[in-house]
Amino acid sequence: MADHKHGEMEITTQEKTFDGFMRFTTKSVIVILLLLVGMAIFIT
């Protein structure tokens, strides 16, 4: 077995994936909240 040394793994791809996921999640939450506020204002 190879010895694992903390902090030596290449994580660039994982960081890009996580950044994309967070950007998508943030934008989705904003759109959902805007839709809910719009529905509350215009439907009632």
N, C-alpha and C positions, 0 to 999 in steps of 0.2 A: 504494500500500500504506500502511496505517496504521502508525504507529510503535507498537511494543509497549513498554509500560512495566511493569517487573517489580513485581508486588504489587498491581496494580489490578483483576485479574479477580475477579468474584464467585464464590466457591467454597463458599457455604453448603450448596447441594444436594449437592455432592461430599463435603463433610465429614460430612453426615448419613448419606449412603449408606455411607461408609467406617466410621463408628461402628457402624451397624447390622450391617455385614458382620463387623466384629471381635467384636461382642457375640454374633452367631450362631456364629461360629467358636469362640469361647472356650467357650460353653455346649455346643456339640457335642463338643469335645475332652473336656470334663469328663464328659459322659454316656458317651462311648466308654470312657474310662479306668475309670469306675465299673463299667460292664458287664464289662470285661476282668477287673478285680479280683474282682468277684462270681463270674464264671465260674471263675476260678482257685481261689477259696475253696470254692465249693459243688459244683463238678463233679468235682474231684479227690478 
